[in-house]
Amino acid sequence: MRRAINALTPALRSPVFRSPPRPRYIAYTAAAIFPFSLFSTTPNMSEQFKVNKSDAEWQAQLSPEQFRVLRRQGTERPGSHEFDKKDAAGVYTCAGCDAPLYTSNQKFASGCGWPAFFDTVPGAVLRREDNSNFMTRIEIVCANCGSHLGHVFKGEGYATPTDERHCVNGISLNFKGE
Ligand SMILES: [Zn+2]
């Protein structure tokens, strides 16, 4: 009897082994629902940006947390950065290349836990579709060096001139007061 059960075991198990691993199945389903998931959103640094550095060069320049956010599309913990509530007059520049990205006049209190801006220094920020984490969002990056800033959301009802919220990691920015 025991031998008979053992003989059956491989047959019982085989459908499990033939099933695709669960993460791949979820990714496939997301791709079916959101066809743009099939296209990579990874920036091609060498072709698009004036400042073009290797990962080793970025790691030498940035802190490990900055590298994770700016160069690996990471997100800082909400409410963790002093720029979230900063309202001094000045310019916010890219922590990767120092290009001016936002002014304090474009900043507003969104309550979301990250610095929020309703507009940018003209031409300073590029947008790219981001399908990571099973969502479709618009990623924003520095137009000069391609460093990840955060995401932009539209139509949330904020009383700002654009009704857009550039949700930016504070660690992606430096501040220069007036
Ligand atoms: Zn930059």
Backbone and ligand atoms as CSV (ligand in chain L), in Angstrom:
chain,resi,resn,atom,element,x,y,z
A,1,MET,N,N,0.840,-1.212,0.000
A,1,MET,CA,C,0.000,0.000,0.000
A,1,MET,C,C,0.864,1.246,0.000
A,2,ARG,N,N,1.887,1.221,0.850
A,2,ARG,CA,C,2.793,2.371,0.890
A,2,ARG,C,C,3.499,2.540,-0.463
A,3,ARG,N,N,3.863,1.384,-1.056
A,3,ARG,CA,C,4.551,1.458,-2.350
A,3,ARG,C,C,3.613,2.079,-3.404
A,4,ALA,N,N,2.344,1.758,-3.326
A,4,ALA,CA,C,1.388,2.283,-4.311
A,4,ALA,C,C,1.263,3.805,-4.184
A,5,ILE,N,N,1.245,4.265,-2.951
A,5,ILE,CA,C,1.136,5.718,-2.748
A,5,ILE,C,C,2.377,6.419,-3.290
A,6,ASN,N,N,3.567,5.803,-2.996
A,6,ASN,CA,C,4.802,6.403,-3.498
A,6,ASN,C,C,4.820,6.448,-5.012
A,7,ALA,N,N,4.260,5.421,-5.632
A,7,ALA,CA,C,4.247,5.391,-7.091
A,7,ALA,C,C,3.368,6.516,-7.641
A,8,LEU,N,N,2.335,6.867,-6.889
A,8,LEU,CA,C,1.431,7.916,-7.353
A,8,LEU,C,C,2.001,9.321,-7.130
A,9,THR,N,N,2.864,9.407,-6.138
A,9,THR,CA,C,3.311,10.747,-5.724
A,9,THR,C,C,3.881,11.596,-6.859
A,10,PRO,N,N,4.784,11.058,-7.691
A,10,PRO,CA,C,5.321,11.914,-8.763
A,10,PRO,C,C,4.223,12.437,-9.693
A,11,ALA,N,N,3.241,11.572,-9.962
A,11,ALA,CA,C,2.167,11.995,-10.853
A,11,ALA,C,C,1.333,13.107,-10.201
A,12,LEU,N,N,1.139,12.983,-8.877
A,12,LEU,CA,C,0.369,14.016,-8.179
A,12,LEU,C,C,1.129,15.338,-8.131
A,13,ARG,N,N,2.446,15.194,-8.033
A,13,ARG,CA,C,3.250,16.409,-7.889
A,13,ARG,C,C,3.503,17.104,-9.221
A,14,SER,N,N,3.540,16.349,-10.286
A,14,SER,CA,C,4.028,16.916,-11.539
A,14,SER,C,C,3.251,18.155,-12.008
A,15,PRO,N,N,1.920,18.203,-11.844
A,15,PRO,CA,C,1.244,19.432,-12.304
A,15,PRO,C,C,1.738,20.671,-11.558
A,16,VAL,N,N,2.108,20.459,-10.270
A,16,VAL,CA,C,2.624,21.589,-9.497
A,16,VAL,C,C,3.922,22.087,-10.110
A,17,PHE,N,N,4.799,21.104,-10.463
A,17,PHE,CA,C,6.094,21.509,-11.015
A,17,PHE,C,C,5.946,22.129,-12.401
A,18,ARG,N,N,4.884,21.748,-13.106
A,18,ARG,CA,C,4.721,22.316,-14.449
A,18,ARG,C,C,4.121,23.717,-14.408
A,19,SER,N,N,3.500,24.078,-13.277
A,19,SER,CA,C,2.906,25.406,-13.183
A,19,SER,C,C,4.000,26.456,-13.187
A,20,PRO,N,N,3.722,27.591,-13.812
A,20,PRO,CA,C,4.738,28.655,-13.772
A,20,PRO,C,C,4.904,29.176,-12.363
A,21,PRO,N,N,6.101,29.614,-12.000
A,21,PRO,CA,C,6.292,30.223,-10.671
A,21,PRO,C,C,5.316,31.376,-10.492
A,22,ARG,N,N,4.835,31.542,-9.293
A,22,ARG,CA,C,3.780,32.523,-9.046
A,22,ARG,C,C,4.155,33.959,-9.470
A,23,PRO,N,N,5.365,34.437,-9.160
A,23,PRO,CA,C,5.684,35.816,-9.567
A,23,PRO,C,C,5.585,36.024,-11.064
A,24,ARG,N,N,6.039,34.995,-11.833
A,24,ARG,CA,C,5.977,35.138,-13.280
A,24,ARG,C,C,4.517,35.192,-13.734
A,25,TYR,N,N,3.668,34.398,-13.107
A,25,TYR,CA,C,2.255,34.384,-13.484
A,25,TYR,C,C,1.629,35.748,-13.227
A,26,ILE,N,N,1.946,36.344,-12.087
A,26,ILE,CA,C,1.390,37.664,-11.769
A,26,ILE,C,C,1.895,38.700,-12.768
A,27,ALA,N,N,3.184,38.628,-13.097
A,27,ALA,CA,C,3.742,39.592,-14.046
A,27,ALA,C,C,3.063,39.445,-15.402
A,28,TYR,N,N,2.791,38.185,-15.798
A,28,TYR,CA,C,2.160,37.954,-17.086
A,28,TYR,C,C,0.758,38.545,-17.077
A,29,THR,N,N,0.032,38.338,-15.981
A,29,THR,CA,C,-1.326,38.860,-15.894
A,29,THR,C,C,-1.331,40.382,-15.947
A,30,ALA,N,N,-0.387,41.001,-15.223
A,30,ALA,CA,C,-0.313,42.457,-15.236
A,30,ALA,C,C,-0.009,42.954,-16.641
A,31,ALA,N,N,0.861,42.223,-17.351
A,31,ALA,CA,C,1.211,42.640,-18.704
A,31,ALA,C,C,0.004,42.533,-19.631
A,32,ALA,N,N,-0.848,41.531,-19.372
A,32,ALA,CA,C,-2.031,41.371,-20.199
A,32,ALA,C,C,-3.026,42.511,-19.958
A,33,ILE,N,N,-3.095,42.951,-18.709
A,33,ILE,CA,C,-4.026,44.027,-18.372
A,33,ILE,C,C,-3.463,45.369,-18.808
A,34,PHE,N,N,-2.175,45.546,-18.592
A,34,PHE,CA,C,-1.516,46.807,-18.957
A,34,PHE,C,C,-0.477,46.506,-20.042
A,35,PRO,N,N,-0.875,46.577,-21.310
A,35,PRO,CA,C,0.054,46.170,-22.380
A,35,PRO,C,C,1.366,46.935,-22.360
A,36,PHE,N,N,1.371,48.162,-21.849
A,36,PHE,CA,C,2.623,48.919,-21.854
A,36,PHE,C,C,3.651,48.310,-20.902
A,37,SER,N,N,3.207,47.383,-20.039
A,37,SER,CA,C,4.158,46.699,-19.161
A,37,SER,C,C,5.193,45.932,-19.974
A,38,LEU,N,N,4.865,45.628,-21.218
A,38,LEU,CA,C,5.792,44.864,-22.047
A,38,LEU,C,C,7.005,45.679,-22.437
A,39,PHE,N,N,6.906,46.985,-22.300
A,39,PHE,CA,C,8.038,47.832,-22.695
A,39,PHE,C,C,8.822,48.261,-21.463
A,40,SER,N,N,10.106,48.227,-21.586
A,40,SER,CA,C,10.953,48.648,-20.476
A,40,SER,C,C,10.828,50.140,-20.250
A,41,THR,N,N,10.851,50.526,-18.986
A,41,THR,CA,C,10.854,51.949,-18.669
A,41,THR,C,C,12.223,52.385,-18.157
A,42,THR,N,N,13.186,51.484,-18.241
A,42,THR,CA,C,14.524,51.842,-17.779
A,42,THR,C,C,15.131,52.885,-18.712
A,43,PRO,N,N,15.573,54.013,-18.156
A,43,PRO,CA,C,16.125,55.041,-19.039
A,43,PRO,C,C,17.410,54.585,-19.701
A,44,ASN,N,N,17.590,54.996,-20.926
A,44,ASN,CA,C,18.847,54.729,-21.608
A,44,ASN,C,C,19.754,55.926,-21.389
A,45,MET,N,N,20.576,55.840,-20.350
A,45,MET,CA,C,21.345,56.991,-19.904
A,45,MET,C,C,22.277,57.528,-20.991
A,46,SER,N,N,22.893,56.630,-21.736
A,46,SER,CA,C,23.940,57.075,-22.651
A,46,SER,C,C,23.378,57.909,-23.791
A,47,GLU,N,N,22.097,57.756,-24.097
A,47,GLU,CA,C,21.561,58.452,-25.253
A,47,GLU,C,C,20.800,59.720,-24.884
A,48,GLN,N,N,20.277,59.797,-23.671
A,48,GLN,CA,C,19.314,60.846,-23.393
A,48,GLN,C,C,19.870,62.020,-22.607
A,49,PHE,N,N,20.892,61.827,-21.823
A,49,PHE,CA,C,21.220,62.837,-20.824
A,49,PHE,C,C,22.622,63.411,-21.003
A,50,LYS,N,N,22.745,64.706,-20.704
A,50,LYS,CA,C,24.047,65.372,-20.830
A,50,LYS,C,C,25.034,64.804,-19.820
A,51,VAL,N,N,24.578,64.623,-18.588
A,51,VAL,CA,C,25.435,64.027,-17.559
A,51,VAL,C,C,25.263,62.513,-17.627
A,52,ASN,N,N,26.327,61.822,-17.896
A,52,ASN,CA,C,26.266,60.387,-18.143
A,52,ASN,C,C,27.392,59.717,-17.361
A,53,LYS,N,N,27.027,59.058,-16.251
A,53,LYS,CA,C,28.034,58.440,-15.392
A,53,LYS,C,C,27.742,56.957,-15.212
A,54,SER,N,N,28.779,56.208,-14.914
A,54,SER,CA,C,28.612,54.783,-14.612
A,54,SER,C,C,28.054,54.636,-13.196
A,55,ASP,N,N,27.541,53.448,-12.900
A,55,ASP,CA,C,27.060,53.186,-11.539
A,55,ASP,C,C,28.170,53.412,-10.509
A,56,ALA,N,N,29.404,53.012,-10.850
A,56,ALA,CA,C,30.525,53.177,-9.911
A,56,ALA,C,C,30.765,54.659,-9.628
A,57,GLU,N,N,30.659,55.480,-10.657
A,57,GLU,CA,C,30.851,56.924,-10.468
A,57,GLU,C,C,29.735,57.518,-9.620
A,58,TRP,N,N,28.506,57.063,-9.869
A,58,TRP,CA,C,27.383,57.552,-9.051
A,58,TRP,C,C,27.546,57.107,-7.598
A,59,GLN,N,N,27.979,55.868,-7.400
A,59,GLN,CA,C,28.130,55.357,-6.031
A,59,GLN,C,C,29.223,56.103,-5.271
A,60,ALA,N,N,30.243,56.555,-5.997
A,60,ALA,CA,C,31.313,57.311,-5.352
A,60,ALA,C,C,30.829,58.701,-4.945
A,61,GLN,N,N,29.868,59.237,-5.692
A,61,GLN,CA,C,29.381,60.597,-5.461
A,61,GLN,C,C,28.234,60.649,-4.448
A,62,LEU,N,N,27.345,59.660,-4.508
A,62,LEU,CA,C,26.107,59.698,-3.723
A,62,LEU,C,C,26.217,58.834,-2.472
A,63,SER,N,N,25.377,59.131,-1.483
A,63,SER,CA,C,25.245,58.228,-0.339
A,63,SER,C,C,24.532,56.952,-0.805
A,64,PRO,N,N,24.653,55.860,-0.058
A,64,PRO,CA,C,23.960,54.629,-0.465
A,64,PRO,C,C,22.450,54.839,-0.626
A,65,GLU,N,N,21.831,55.616,0.269
A,65,GLU,CA,C,20.389,55.862,0.159
A,65,GLU,C,C,20.076,56.730,-1.058
A,66,GLN,N,N,20.917,57.708,-1.327
A,66,GLN,CA,C,20.719,58.519,-2.538
A,66,GLN,C,C,20.852,57.661,-3.791
A,67,PHE,N,N,21.842,56.782,-3.812
A,67,PHE,CA,C,22.023,55.914,-4.983
A,67,PHE,C,C,20.781,55.041,-5.182
A,68,ARG,N,N,20.263,54.504,-4.087
A,68,ARG,CA,C,19.072,53.649,-4.173
A,68,ARG,C,C,17.889,54.420,-4.759
A,69,VAL,N,N,17.690,55.662,-4.346
A,69,VAL,CA,C,16.541,56.438,-4.812
A,69,VAL,C,C,16.792,57.025,-6.200
A,70,LEU,N,N,17.920,57.705,-6.378
A,70,LEU,CA,C,18.168,58.427,-7.630
A,70,LEU,C,C,18.476,57.509,-8.804
A,71,ARG,N,N,19.237,56.420,-8.517
A,71,ARG,CA,C,19.711,55.591,-9.631
A,71,ARG,C,C,19.020,54.241,-9.708
A,72,ARG,N,N,18.209,53.909,-8.707
A,72,ARG,CA,C,17.486,52.636,-8.725
A,72,ARG,C,C,15.990,52.827,-8.494
A,73,GLN,N,N,15.507,54.021,-8.762
A,73,GLN,CA,C,14.070,54.299,-8.685
A,73,GLN,C,C,13.483,53.950,-7.324
A,74,GLY,N,N,14.252,54.220,-6.282
A,74,GLY,CA,C,13.759,53.934,-4.937
A,74,GLY,C,C,12.834,55.036,-4.434
A,75,THR,N,N,12.266,54.811,-3.263
A,75,THR,CA,C,11.380,55.801,-2.634
A,75,THR,C,C,11.774,55.935,-1.175
A,76,GLU,N,N,11.954,57.184,-0.737
A,76,GLU,CA,C,12.276,57.386,0.681
A,76,GLU,C,C,11.006,57.221,1.515
A,77,ARG,N,N,11.195,56.956,2.791
A,77,ARG,CA,C,10.091,56.779,3.714
A,77,ARG,C,C,9.304,58.098,3.817
A,78,PRO,N,N,7.960,58.053,3.724
A,78,PRO,CA,C,7.187,59.309,3.794
A,78,PRO,C,C,7.406,60.023,5.115
A,79,GLY,N,N,7.436,61.347,5.041
A,79,GLY,CA,C,7.604,62.156,6.243
A,79,GLY,C,C,9.016,62.139,6.800
A,80,SER,N,N,9.964,61.547,6.075
A,80,SER,CA,C,11.308,61.356,6.623
A,80,SER,C,C,12.268,62.481,6.262
A,81,HIS,N,N,11.916,63.319,5.305
A,81,HIS,CA,C,12.880,64.334,4.850
A,81,HIS,C,C,12.436,65.744,5.217
A,82,GLU,N,N,13.390,66.547,5.660
A,82,GLU,CA,C,13.078,67.899,6.111
A,82,GLU,C,C,12.467,68.763,5.001
A,83,PHE,N,N,12.763,68.480,3.733
A,83,PHE,CA,C,12.232,69.303,2.646
A,83,PHE,C,C,10.713,69.184,2.522
A,84,ASP,N,N,10.150,68.124,3.058
A,84,ASP,CA,C,8.694,67.938,2.999
A,84,ASP,C,C,7.981,69.182,3.524
A,85,LYS,N,N,8.435,69.697,4.649
A,85,LYS,CA,C,7.733,70.823,5.284
A,85,LYS,C,C,8.495,72.141,5.152
A,86,LYS,N,N,9.533,72.148,4.370
A,86,LYS,CA,C,10.339,73.369,4.211
A,86,LYS,C,C,9.565,74.385,3.365
A,87,ASP,N,N,9.555,75.643,3.794
A,87,ASP,CA,C,8.898,76.649,2.946
A,87,ASP,C,C,9.747,77.907,2.767
A,88,ALA,N,N,11.046,77.796,2.948
A,88,ALA,CA,C,11.953,78.921,2.716
A,88,ALA,C,C,12.027,79.229,1.221
A,89,ALA,N,N,12.320,80.496,0.904
A,89,ALA,CA,C,12.427,80.905,-0.498
A,89,ALA,C,C,13.753,80.450,-1.074
A,90,GLY,N,N,13.703,79.883,-2.279
A,90,GLY,CA,C,14.929,79.422,-2.915
A,90,GLY,C,C,14.652,78.469,-4.057
A,91,VAL,N,N,15.701,77.764,-4.456
A,91,VAL,CA,C,15.623,76.852,-5.602
A,91,VAL,C,C,16.024,75.455,-5.162
A,92,TYR,N,N,15.270,74.459,-5.611
A,92,TYR,CA,C,15.603,73.066,-5.369
A,92,TYR,C,C,16.328,72.528,-6.600
A,93,THR,N,N,17.524,72.009,-6.380
A,93,THR,CA,C,18.325,71.492,-7.491
A,93,THR,C,C,18.453,69.976,-7.382
A,94,CYS,N,N,18.900,69.372,-8.475
A,94,CYS,CA,C,19.073,67.914,-8.514
A,94,CYS,C,C,20.249,67.505,-7.640
A,95,ALA,N,N,20.040,66.524,-6.777
A,95,ALA,CA,C,21.113,66.040,-5.909
A,95,ALA,C,C,22.164,65.264,-6.707
A,96,GLY,N,N,21.820,64.889,-7.944
A,96,GLY,CA,C,22.783,64.175,-8.775
A,96,GLY,C,C,23.696,65.097,-9.564
A,97,CYS,N,N,23.126,66.209,-10.110
A,97,CYS,CA,C,23.915,67.039,-11.035
A,97,CYS,C,C,23.797,68.529,-10.761
A,98,ASP,N,N,22.992,68.923,-9.773
A,98,ASP,CA,C,22.842,70.313,-9.363
A,98,ASP,C,C,22.039,71.172,-10.337
A,99,ALA,N,N,21.382,70.588,-11.321
A,99,ALA,CA,C,20.521,71.368,-12.220
A,99,ALA,C,C,19.317,71.890,-11.438
A,100,PRO,N,N,18.914,73.162,-11.639
A,100,PRO,CA,C,17.714,73.683,-10.975
A,100,PRO,C,C,16.467,72.963,-11.477
A,101,LEU,N,N,15.665,72.434,-10.553
A,101,LEU,CA,C,14.488,71.648,-10.943
A,101,LEU,C,C,13.174,72.331,-10.566
A,102,TYR,N,N,13.104,72.854,-9.347
A,102,TYR,CA,C,11.872,73.460,-8.831
A,102,TYR,C,C,12.240,74.706,-8.026
A,103,THR,N,N,11.295,75.663,-7.976
A,103,THR,CA,C,11.485,76.819,-7.096
A,103,THR,C,C,10.526,76.698,-5.911
A,104,SER,N,N,10.863,77.438,-4.858
A,104,SER,CA,C,9.985,77.405,-3.676
A,104,SER,C,C,8.595,77.953,-4.005
A,105,ASN,N,N,8.488,78.803,-5.046
A,105,ASN,CA,C,7.174,79.314,-5.453
A,105,ASN,C,C,6.294,78.227,-6.065
A,106,GLN,N,N,6.905,77.140,-6.480
A,106,GLN,CA,C,6.150,76.034,-7.094
A,106,GLN,C,C,5.846,74.934,-6.082
A,107,LYS,N,N,6.253,75.121,-4.858
A,107,LYS,CA,C,6.069,74.106,-3.815
A,107,LYS,C,C,4.749,74.342,-3.099
A,108,PHE,N,N,4.084,73.280,-2.690
A,108,PHE,CA,C,2.861,73.439,-1.902
A,108,PHE,C,C,2.744,72.309,-0.882
A,109,ALA,N,N,1.906,72.554,0.113
A,109,ALA,CA,C,1.733,71.575,1.191
A,109,ALA,C,C,0.669,70.571,0.785
A,110,SER,N,N,1.111,69.402,0.336
A,110,SER,CA,C,0.161,68.386,-0.132
A,110,SER,C,C,-0.300,67.481,1.001
A,111,GLY,N,N,0.497,67.380,2.057
A,111,GLY,CA,C,0.168,66.459,3.146
A,111,GLY,C,C,0.485,65.013,2.841
A,112,CYS,N,N,1.181,64.762,1.732
A,112,CYS,CA,C,1.413,63.369,1.317
A,112,CYS,C,C,2.653,62.762,1.972
A,113,GLY,N,N,3.504,63.602,2.572
A,113,GLY,CA,C,4.700,63.053,3.222
A,113,GLY,C,C,5.973,63.227,2.430
A,114,TRP,N,N,5.857,63.743,1.212
A,114,TRP,CA,C,7.032,64.047,0.401
A,114,TRP,C,C,6.916,65.485,-0.100
A,115,PRO,N,N,8.043,66.134,-0.403
A,115,PRO,CA,C,7.956,67.466,-0.999
A,115,PRO,C,C,7.092,67.420,-2.266
A,116,ALA,N,N,6.203,68.425,-2.415
A,116,ALA,CA,C,5.279,68.435,-3.555
A,116,ALA,C,C,5.381,69.770,-4.281
A,117,PHE,N,N,5.381,69.695,-5.610
A,117,PHE,CA,C,5.475,70.884,-6.454
A,117,PHE,C,C,4.395,70.793,-7.527
A,118,PHE,N,N,3.818,71.960,-7.895
A,118,PHE,CA,C,2.774,71.933,-8.932
A,118,PHE,C,C,3.340,72.256,-10.307
A,119,ASP,N,N,4.609,72.689,-10.382
A,119,ASP,CA,C,5.223,72.979,-11.673
A,119,ASP,C,C,6.739,72.879,-11.498
A,120,THR,N,N,7.457,72.983,-12.621
A,120,THR,CA,C,8.907,72.800,-12.595
A,120,THR,C,C,9.609,73.998,-13.230
A,121,VAL,N,N,10.899,74.093,-13.014
A,121,VAL,CA,C,11.719,74.960,-13.857
A,121,VAL,C,C,11.524,74.459,-15.291
A,122,PRO,N,N,11.260,75.366,-16.261
A,122,PRO,CA,C,10.919,74.905,-17.618
A,122,PRO,C,C,11.953,73.935,-18.193
A,123,GLY,N,N,11.477,72.785,-18.645
A,123,GLY,CA,C,12.336,71.805,-19.302
A,123,GLY,C,C,13.247,71.008,-18.398
A,124,ALA,N,N,13.129,71.205,-17.081
A,124,ALA,CA,C,14.100,70.584,-16.177
A,124,ALA,C,C,13.765,69.141,-15.815
A,125,VAL,N,N,12.500,68.742,-16.032
A,125,VAL,CA,C,12.043,67.433,-15.563
A,125,VAL,C,C,11.397,66.670,-16.721
A,126,LEU,N,N,11.815,65.421,-16.913
A,126,LEU,CA,C,11.223,64.565,-17.942
A,126,LEU,C,C,10.251,63.581,-17.304
A,127,ARG,N,N,9.263,63.165,-18.095
A,127,ARG,CA,C,8.249,62.212,-17.615
A,127,ARG,C,C,8.362,60.917,-18.389
A,128,ARG,N,N,8.088,59.830,-17.677
A,128,ARG,CA,C,8.211,58.514,-18.305
A,128,ARG,C,C,7.178,57.587,-17.668
A,129,GLU,N,N,6.519,56.773,-18.486
A,129,GLU,CA,C,5.541,55.844,-17.913
A,129,GLU,C,C,6.254,54.778,-17.089
A,130,ASP,N,N,5.736,54.509,-15.920
A,130,ASP,CA,C,6.334,53.554,-14.979
A,130,ASP,C,C,5.271,52.522,-14.617
A,131,ASN,N,N,5.518,51.268,-14.990
A,131,ASN,CA,C,4.550,50.203,-14.713
A,131,ASN,C,C,5.006,49.271,-13.593
A,132,SER,N,N,5.914,49.727,-12.745
A,132,SER,CA,C,6.379,48.869,-11.661
A,132,SER,C,C,5.312,48.752,-10.574
A,133,ASN,N,N,5.442,47.719,-9.756
A,133,ASN,CA,C,4.552,47.476,-8.609
A,133,ASN,C,C,3.088,47.373,-9.013
A,134,PHE,N,N,2.849,46.901,-10.239
A,134,PHE,CA,C,1.487,46.624,-10.721
A,134,PHE,C,C,0.618,47.876,-10.767
A,135,MET,N,N,1.263,49.032,-10.978
A,135,MET,CA,C,0.521,50.285,-11.141
A,135,MET,C,C,1.052,50.956,-12.404
A,136,THR,N,N,0.233,51.799,-12.989
A,136,THR,CA,C,0.723,52.655,-14.066
A,136,THR,C,C,0.821,54.058,-13.519
A,137,ARG,N,N,2.066,54.536,-13.401
A,137,ARG,CA,C,2.304,55.885,-12.888
A,137,ARG,C,C,3.222,56.620,-13.857
A,138,ILE,N,N,3.353,57.916,-13.663
A,138,ILE,CA,C,4.276,58.704,-14.464
A,138,ILE,C,C,5.485,59.053,-13.595
A,139,GLU,N,N,6.611,58.446,-13.953
A,139,GLU,CA,C,7.862,58.740,-13.244
A,139,GLU,C,C,8.416,60.079,-13.720
A,140,ILE,N,N,9.048,60.816,-12.819
A,140,ILE,CA,C,9.735,62.041,-13.201
A,140,ILE,C,C,11.224,61.890,-12.901
A,141,VAL,N,N,12.040,62.346,-13.885
A,141,VAL,CA,C,13.492,62.268,-13.742
A,141,VAL,C,C,14.099,63.610,-14.127
A,142,CYS,N,N,15.301,63.856,-13.626
A,142,CYS,CA,C,16.055,65.045,-13.993
A,142,CYS,C,C,16.397,64.977,-15.481
A,143,ALA,N,N,16.064,66.040,-16.227
A,143,ALA,CA,C,16.317,66.044,-17.669
A,143,ALA,C,C,17.798,66.132,-17.992
A,144,ASN,N,N,18.598,66.516,-17.034
A,144,ASN,CA,C,20.028,66.704,-17.273
A,144,ASN,C,C,20.843,65.438,-17.016
A,145,CYS,N,N,20.440,64.642,-15.993
A,145,CYS,CA,C,21.250,63.464,-15.650
A,145,CYS,C,C,20.439,62.176,-15.521
A,146,GLY,N,N,19.111,62.270,-15.651
A,146,GLY,CA,C,18.286,61.060,-15.616
A,146,GLY,C,C,18.022,60.508,-14.232
A,147,SER,N,N,18.452,61.209,-13.193
A,147,SER,CA,C,18.211,60.700,-11.840
A,147,SER,C,C,16.717,60.704,-11.507
A,148,HIS,N,N,16.305,59.655,-10.810
A,148,HIS,CA,C,14.901,59.511,-10.430
A,148,HIS,C,C,14.542,60.553,-9.370
A,149,LEU,N,N,13.410,61.239,-9.592
A,149,LEU,CA,C,12.928,62.225,-8.623
A,149,LEU,C,C,11.728,61.708,-7.852
A,150,GLY,N,N,10.781,61.118,-8.545
A,150,GLY,CA,C,9.559,60.626,-7.915
A,150,GLY,C,C,8.514,60.371,-8.993
A,151,HIS,N,N,7.273,60.759,-8.714
A,151,HIS,CA,C,6.189,60.574,-9.680
A,151,HIS,C,C,5.337,61.836,-9.733
A,152,VAL,N,N,4.597,62.002,-10.834
A,152,VAL,CA,C,3.696,63.140,-10.956
A,152,VAL,C,C,2.264,62.625,-11.102
A,153,PHE,N,N,1.364,63.274,-10.365
A,153,PHE,CA,C,-0.045,62.880,-10.378
A,153,PHE,C,C,-0.888,64.093,-10.797
A,154,LYS,N,N,-1.919,63.871,-11.552
A,154,LYS,CA,C,-2.745,64.971,-12.066
A,154,LYS,C,C,-4.207,64.755,-11.685
A,155,GLY,N,N,-4.917,65.858,-11.530
A,155,GLY,CA,C,-6.352,65.786,-11.325
A,155,GLY,C,C,-6.761,65.336,-9.946
A,156,GLU,N,N,-5.946,65.586,-8.942
A,156,GLU,CA,C,-6.288,65.168,-7.578
A,156,GLU,C,C,-7.136,66.213,-6.864
A,157,GLY,N,N,-7.269,67.400,-7.465
A,157,GLY,CA,C,-8.127,68.429,-6.870
A,157,GLY,C,C,-7.422,69.421,-5.976
A,158,TYR,N,N,-6.092,69.421,-6.002
A,158,TYR,CA,C,-5.378,70.435,-5.223
A,158,TYR,C,C,-5.629,71.819,-5.825
A,159,ALA,N,N,-5.759,72.826,-4.966
A,159,ALA,CA,C,-6.022,74.195,-5.433
A,159,ALA,C,C,-4.720,74.854,-5.864
A,160,THR,N,N,-4.139,74.329,-6.936
A,160,THR,CA,C,-2.904,74.882,-7.491
A,160,THR,C,C,-3.159,75.238,-8.957
A,161,PRO,N,N,-2.298,76.033,-9.577
A,161,PRO,CA,C,-2.534,76.454,-10.965
A,161,PRO,C,C,-2.582,75.299,-11.964
A,162,THR,N,N,-1.927,74.185,-11.673
A,162,THR,CA,C,-1.854,73.094,-12.655
A,162,THR,C,C,-2.663,71.862,-12.261
A,163,ASP,N,N,-3.081,71.770,-11.002
A,163,ASP,CA,C,-3.687,70.546,-10.469
A,163,ASP,C,C,-2.792,69.326,-10.712
A,164,GLU,N,N,-1.487,69.571,-10.675
A,164,GLU,CA,C,-0.526,68.476,-10.737
A,164,GLU,C,C,0.258,68.443,-9.438
A,165,ARG,N,N,0.635,67.227,-9.046
A,165,ARG,CA,C,1.479,67.080,-7.853
A,165,ARG,C,C,2.744,66.317,-8.236
A,166,HIS,N,N,3.855,67.035,-8.287
A,166,HIS,CA,C,5.147,66.370,-8.442
A,166,HIS,C,C,5.550,65.894,-7.054
A,167,CYS,N,N,5.453,64.595,-6.848
A,167,CYS,CA,C,5.750,63.993,-5.547
A,167,CYS,C,C,7.218,63.568,-5.585
A,168,VAL,N,N,8.072,64.355,-4.941
A,168,VAL,CA,C,9.520,64.230,-5.136
A,168,VAL,C,C,10.181,63.746,-3.848
A,169,ASN,N,N,11.082,62.795,-3.986
A,169,ASN,CA,C,11.880,62.385,-2.832
A,169,ASN,C,C,12.771,63.552,-2.412
A,170,GLY,N,N,12.724,63.933,-1.144
A,170,GLY,CA,C,13.569,65.019,-0.659
A,170,GLY,C,C,15.040,64.728,-0.867
A,171,ILE,N,N,15.412,63.447,-0.786
A,171,ILE,CA,C,16.818,63.063,-0.915
A,171,ILE,C,C,17.335,63.237,-2.344
A,172,SER,N,N,16.411,63.399,-3.296
A,172,SER,CA,C,16.800,63.651,-4.689
A,172,SER,C,C,17.120,65.115,-4.934
A,173,LEU,N,N,16.929,65.962,-3.906
A,173,LEU,CA,C,17.052,67.411,-4.075
A,173,LEU,C,C,18.118,67.994,-3.165
A,174,ASN,N,N,18.684,69.099,-3.618
A,174,ASN,CA,C,19.424,70.018,-2.745
A,174,ASN,C,C,18.667,71.332,-2.749
A,175,PHE,N,N,18.918,72.159,-1.750
A,175,PHE,CA,C,18.207,73.451,-1.663
A,175,PHE,C,C,19.210,74.582,-1.593
A,176,LYS,N,N,18.920,75.616,-2.374
A,176,LYS,CA,C,19.737,76.824,-2.329
A,176,LYS,C,C,18.825,77.988,-1.975
A,177,GLY,N,N,18.988,78.537,-0.777
A,177,GLY,CA,C,18.157,79.649,-0.342
A,177,GLY,C,C,18.491,80.933,-1.087
A,178,GLU,N,N,17.504,81.832,-1.147
A,178,GLU,CA,C,17.732,83.121,-1.826
A,178,GLU,C,C,18.524,84.053,-0.956
L,1,ZN,ZN,ZN,20.250,65.760,-12.384
